Amino acid sequence: MSLLVVGLSHRSAPVSVLERASLAADTQAKLLQDTLAAEPATEAAVLATCNRIELYADVDKFHAGVAELSTLLAQHSGVGLDELTPYLYVHYEDRAVHHLFSVACGLDSMVVGEGQILGQIKDALARGQELHTAGRLLNDLFQQALRVGKRAHSETGIDRAGQSLVSFGLQQLAAGADPGLWARGKRALVIGAGSMSSLAAATLARTGVAEIVVANRTRSRAERLVEILQQGDDTTVRAHAVEMSAVGDELTRADVVVSCTGATGLVLTADALADALGVTLDTPAEPEAVTAAPADVDQHAAWVENGSATSAPAAPRRVVLPAQSTGPVKLALLDLAMPRDIDGAAHRIDGVRLVDIESLADASADAPMAADVDQVRTIVADEVAAFGAAQRAAHVAPTVVALRTMAADVVAGEIARLDGRLPDLDEKQRAEITQTVRRVVDKLLHAPTVRVKQLASEPGGAGYADALRELFDLDPQTVAAVSRADLNDPNRGRS
């Protein structure tokens, strides 16, 4: 196994960089295809969410893999490599497994313990399978990550520490008040009808808003979301769909707006919001720019190889925002999109409260950690060890199969020779002799093959497969053929 992950997240990069580096669905597909075409990579998968972009690959050369994956991320994100590099982290082999399992459990989320990441990991795996970029290693890895995440949520109280990004956002909008009391009777506008918008609409309905209006570029998807909301047993919310062109009018009637679309530009400008509220937008001086010192891609390889760190040190993070308006809140805005849907200048509009990914990251940094987090970390450590052992054991399995195949061929050849020398044997005698020879061979091979699987599961055990091939003079092409057959099994890696 030579698993490598190169990425950036809210822990390593400011939201402004994550926003610029975000990848649309078609860009993710192109990134996967280009990664597979690169020399060091044989498999690839992309995990892209509103607060992380990670490229996973099975590589045969570590340093070349780090350089290639970093370059590909820069090319497809549109952020220059020199600018992107200070924010990238690198994880390799067991450390990469540990990272993904931690992500799946919500330990690396902006809101610790949130469960939405499991759906995003599932989507990343499905994309890799659909594009045939995820092979045996990444199929096994992502499937196991999903199981580990589910185990963490079912066996611990991590859910008490975590909540969805939507719930956390509404909590911030309520500004210390009970979200249910704050939302009661309000009219909400949800822009977008994807998975995050759907979760936002469902959360708003459960929280107690009186009415939800869904606006989406494709009207049919908005209507489908409305239908789902009205079928819920735990809510009596009124809901209906509108065209995106009606958003301006709906703003004048809304109390709460949640936006999460895949748009590359702003969906709600500060001017449009000011017009909806009938106020004037003042233009402030430009905020001070934030710069970061450059870093070299090769440094990442050195850090990981020397074991001194598993990621590049993040550049100092300093967010400079316009002053938030004070006074009564007429319109509460929750922007969950990356890149952002709502103009950050909305902070300056009287009567507007804006919560976005950036402010959520700041708020979550001070959130208390649940005691269950330690238990989840123990689960992750155990699962990483088990996954590594299973992968090492799987590495020797094709060699064991090839050995048994060779033994079966030897038995078949010897029985054929016996038929030539003793043609008068009846079927019963021939079957008894054949069975006896097979039992002898099986008994001779049983102990070494069982033992080699046990030894191979231990750290450094990959060399036992090589020793087995050498001792029994196995044809490398036969072993490779077994590996290819296993890799192409349509049932492998599916749940």
Backbone hydrogen bonds, N-H to C=O, Kabsch-Sander energy under -0.5 kcal/mol:
donor,donor_aa,acceptor,acceptor_aa,energy
4,L,57,A,-2.7
5,V,91,H,-2.5
6,V,55,L,-2.0
7,G,89,Y,-2.0
8,L,53,I,-2.0
10,H,51,N,-1.8
12,S,9,S,-1.3
13,A,9,S,-2.3
17,V,14,P,-1.0
18,L,14,P,-2.0
19,E,15,V,-3.0
20,R,16,S,-1.4
21,A,17,V,-2.1
22,S,18,L,-0.7
22,S,19,E,-0.7
28,Q,24,A,-2.3
29,A,25,A,-1.9
30,K,26,D,-1.9
31,L,27,T,-2.4
32,L,28,Q,-2.3
33,Q,29,A,-2.2
34,D,30,K,-2.5
35,T,31,L,-2.2
36,L,32,L,-2.2
37,A,33,Q,-1.5
38,A,34,D,-0.9
38,A,35,T,-0.6
41,A,38,A,-0.8
42,T,58,D,-2.7
43,E,58,D,-0.7
44,A,133,T,-2.7
45,A,56,Y,-2.1
47,L,54,E,-2.7
48,A,46,V,-0.6
49,T,47,L,-0.5
49,T,52,R,-3.0
52,R,49,T,-0.6
53,I,8,L,-2.6
54,E,47,L,-2.3
55,L,6,V,-2.6
56,Y,45,A,-3.2
56,Y,54,E,-0.6
57,A,4,L,-2.3
58,D,43,E,-1.2
59,V,2,S,-2.6
59,V,57,A,-0.7
60,D,40,P,-1.7
65,G,61,K,-2.0
66,V,62,F,-2.6
67,A,63,H,-2.2
68,E,64,A,-2.5
69,L,65,G,-2.8
70,S,66,V,-2.2
71,T,67,A,-2.1
72,L,68,E,-2.5
73,L,69,L,-2.3
74,A,70,S,-2.1
75,Q,71,T,-2.7
76,H,72,L,-2.4
77,S,73,L,-1.8
78,G,74,A,-1.6
79,V,74,A,-0.5
84,L,80,G,-2.6
85,T,81,L,-2.7
87,Y,84,L,-1.9
88,L,85,T,-1.5
89,Y,7,G,-2.8
91,H,5,V,-2.2
93,E,3,L,-3.3
95,R,92,Y,-1.7
96,A,93,E,-0.8
97,V,93,E,-2.0
98,H,94,D,-2.6
99,H,95,R,-1.9
100,L,96,A,-2.2
101,F,97,V,-2.5
102,S,98,H,-2.2
103,V,99,H,-2.4
104,A,100,L,-2.7
105,C,101,F,-1.5
106,G,103,V,-1.4
107,L,102,S,-2.1
108,D,102,S,-0.7
109,S,106,G,-0.8
112,V,110,M,-0.7
113,G,106,G,-2.1
114,E,111,V,-2.0
118,L,115,G,-1.4
119,G,115,G,-0.6
119,G,116,Q,-0.7
120,Q,116,Q,-1.4
121,I,117,I,-2.4
122,K,118,L,-2.3
123,D,119,G,-2.0
124,A,120,Q,-2.0
125,L,121,I,-2.3
126,A,122,K,-2.4
127,R,123,D,-2.3
128,G,124,A,-2.0
129,Q,125,L,-2.4
130,E,126,A,-2.6
131,L,127,R,-2.2
132,H,129,Q,-0.7
133,T,128,G,-2.4
134,A,128,G,-1.6
135,G,133,T,-0.7
139,N,135,G,-2.4
140,D,136,R,-2.4
141,L,137,L,-2.7
142,F,138,L,-2.7
143,Q,139,N,-2.2
144,Q,140,D,-2.3
145,A,141,L,-2.4
146,L,142,F,-2.0
147,R,143,Q,-1.8
148,V,144,Q,-2.8
149,G,145,A,-2.5
150,K,146,L,-2.2
151,R,147,R,-2.4
152,A,148,V,-2.5
153,H,149,G,-1.9
154,S,150,K,-2.0
155,E,151,R,-2.7
156,T,152,A,-1.2
158,I,152,A,-0.5
160,R,157,G,-2.0
161,A,157,G,-0.7
161,A,158,I,-0.6
162,G,158,I,-2.0
168,F,164,S,-2.5
169,G,165,L,-2.3
170,L,166,V,-2.6
171,Q,167,S,-2.1
172,Q,168,F,-1.9
173,L,169,G,-2.2
174,A,170,L,-2.2
175,A,171,Q,-0.6
175,A,172,Q,-0.7
176,G,171,Q,-0.8
177,A,174,A,-1.6
182,W,178,D,-2.9
183,A,179,P,-2.4
184,R,180,G,-1.2
185,G,208,G,-1.4
186,K,183,A,-2.3
188,A,186,K,-0.5
188,A,211,E,-3.1
189,L,256,V,-3.0
190,V,188,A,-0.5
190,V,213,V,-3.2
191,I,189,L,-0.5
191,I,258,V,-2.9
192,G,190,V,-0.6
192,G,215,A,-3.3
198,S,194,G,-2.6
199,L,195,S,-2.2
200,A,196,M,-2.4
201,A,197,S,-2.7
202,A,198,S,-2.5
203,T,199,L,-2.5
204,L,200,A,-2.6
205,A,201,A,-2.2
206,R,202,A,-2.2
207,T,203,T,-2.1
208,G,204,L,-1.4
209,V,204,L,-1.8
210,A,186,K,-1.8
211,E,186,K,-1.5
212,I,238,R,-2.7
213,V,188,A,-2.8
214,V,240,H,-2.2
215,A,190,V,-2.7
215,A,213,V,-0.5
216,N,242,V,-1.1
219,R,217,R,-0.7
221,R,218,T,-0.8
222,A,218,T,-1.4
223,E,219,R,-2.3
224,R,220,S,-1.9
225,L,221,R,-2.0
226,V,222,A,-2.1
227,E,223,E,-2.2
228,I,224,R,-2.0
229,L,225,L,-2.3
230,Q,226,V,-2.2
231,Q,227,E,-0.9
232,G,228,I,-0.5
232,G,229,L,-0.9
235,T,232,G,-0.6
238,R,210,A,-2.0
240,H,212,I,-1.7
242,V,214,V,-2.5
244,M,216,N,-0.5
246,A,243,E,-1.6
247,V,244,M,-1.7
250,E,246,A,-2.3
251,L,247,V,-2.1
252,T,248,G,-0.7
252,T,249,D,-0.7
253,R,250,E,-1.3
254,A,250,E,-1.2
255,D,187,R,-3.3
256,V,187,R,-1.8
257,V,332,A,-2.8
258,V,189,L,-2.6
259,S,334,L,-2.4
260,C,191,I,-2.3
267,V,341,D,-2.7
268,L,341,D,-2.4
273,L,269,T,-1.9
274,A,270,A,-2.6
275,D,271,D,-2.6
276,A,272,A,-2.0
277,L,273,L,-1.6
278,G,274,A,-0.9
279,V,274,A,-2.5
282,D,280,T,-0.6
291,T,289,A,-0.5
299,Q,296,D,-1.3
300,H,296,D,-0.6
300,H,297,V,-1.2
301,A,297,V,-0.9
302,A,298,D,-1.9
303,W,299,Q,-2.8
304,V,300,H,-2.3
305,E,301,A,-2.7
306,N,302,A,-2.3
307,G,303,W,-0.6
307,G,304,V,-0.8
308,S,303,W,-1.1
309,A,303,W,-1.2
312,A,88,L,-0.7
315,A,12,S,-0.6
318,R,316,P,-0.6
320,V,318,R,-0.5
321,L,319,V,-0.6
325,S,347,H,-1.7
330,K,328,P,-0.7
330,K,351,G,-2.6
331,L,351,G,-2.4
332,A,255,D,-2.6
333,L,331,L,-0.5
333,L,353,R,-3.4
334,L,257,V,-3.1
335,D,333,L,-0.5
335,D,355,V,-2.7
336,L,259,S,-2.3
336,L,334,L,-0.7
337,A,259,S,-0.5
343,D,268,L,-2.7
346,A,343,D,-2.1
347,H,344,G,-1.7
348,R,345,A,-2.0
349,I,346,A,-1.5
351,G,326,T,-0.5
352,V,349,I,-1.8
353,R,331,L,-2.2
355,V,333,L,-2.8
357,I,335,D,-0.5
360,L,356,D,-2.4
361,A,357,I,-2.2
362,D,358,E,-1.7
363,A,359,S,-2.3
364,S,360,L,-2.7
365,A,361,A,-1.1
366,D,363,A,-1.1
367,A,364,S,-1.3
373,V,370,A,-1.5
374,D,371,A,-1.0
375,Q,371,A,-0.6
376,V,372,D,-2.1
377,R,373,V,-2.4
378,T,374,D,-1.7
379,I,375,Q,-2.0
380,V,376,V,-2.7
381,A,377,R,-2.4
382,D,378,T,-2.4
383,E,379,I,-2.6
384,V,380,V,-2.4
385,A,381,A,-1.9
386,A,382,D,-2.2
387,F,383,E,-2.6
388,G,384,V,-2.5
389,A,385,A,-2.2
390,A,386,A,-2.4
391,Q,387,F,-2.5
392,R,388,G,-2.4
393,A,389,A,-2.4
394,A,390,A,-2.4
395,H,391,Q,-1.6
396,V,392,R,-0.9
396,V,393,A,-0.6
397,A,393,A,-1.0
400,V,396,V,-2.0
401,V,397,A,-2.6
402,A,398,P,-2.4
403,L,399,T,-2.3
404,R,400,V,-2.4
405,T,401,V,-2.3
406,M,402,A,-2.3
407,A,403,L,-2.3
408,A,404,R,-2.4
409,D,405,T,-2.0
410,V,406,M,-2.1
411,V,407,A,-2.4
412,A,408,A,-2.5
413,G,409,D,-2.4
414,E,410,V,-2.4
415,I,411,V,-2.4
416,A,412,A,-1.9
417,R,413,G,-1.9
418,L,414,E,-2.3
419,D,415,I,-2.0
420,G,416,A,-1.4
421,R,417,R,-1.8
422,L,418,L,-3.0
425,L,422,L,-1.5
430,R,426,D,-2.6
431,A,427,E,-2.5
432,E,428,K,-1.9
433,I,429,Q,-2.3
434,T,430,R,-2.4
435,Q,431,A,-2.4
436,T,432,E,-2.1
437,V,433,I,-2.5
438,R,434,T,-2.2
439,R,435,Q,-2.2
440,V,436,T,-2.1
441,V,437,V,-2.3
442,D,438,R,-2.8
443,K,439,R,-2.5
444,L,440,V,-2.1
445,L,441,V,-2.0
446,H,442,D,-1.9
447,A,443,K,-0.8
449,T,445,L,-2.3
450,V,446,H,-2.5
451,R,447,A,-2.7
452,V,448,P,-2.4
453,K,449,T,-1.5
454,Q,450,V,-1.8
455,L,451,R,-2.8
456,A,452,V,-2.2
457,S,453,K,-1.1
458,E,455,L,-1.3
461,G,458,E,-2.2
463,G,460,G,-0.9
464,Y,461,G,-1.7
465,A,462,A,-1.0
466,D,462,A,-0.9
467,A,463,G,-2.1
468,L,464,Y,-2.2
469,R,465,A,-2.2
470,E,466,D,-2.1
471,L,467,A,-2.8
472,F,468,L,-2.0
473,D,470,E,-0.6
474,L,469,R,-2.0
478,T,475,D,-0.9
479,V,475,D,-1.6
480,A,476,P,-2.5
481,A,477,Q,-2.0
482,V,478,T,-1.7
483,S,479,V,-2.0
484,R,480,A,-2.4
485,A,481,A,-2.1
486,D,482,V,-2.1
487,L,483,S,-2.3
488,N,484,R,-2.0
489,D,486,D,-1.0
492,R,489,D,-1.6
494,R,491,N,-1.1
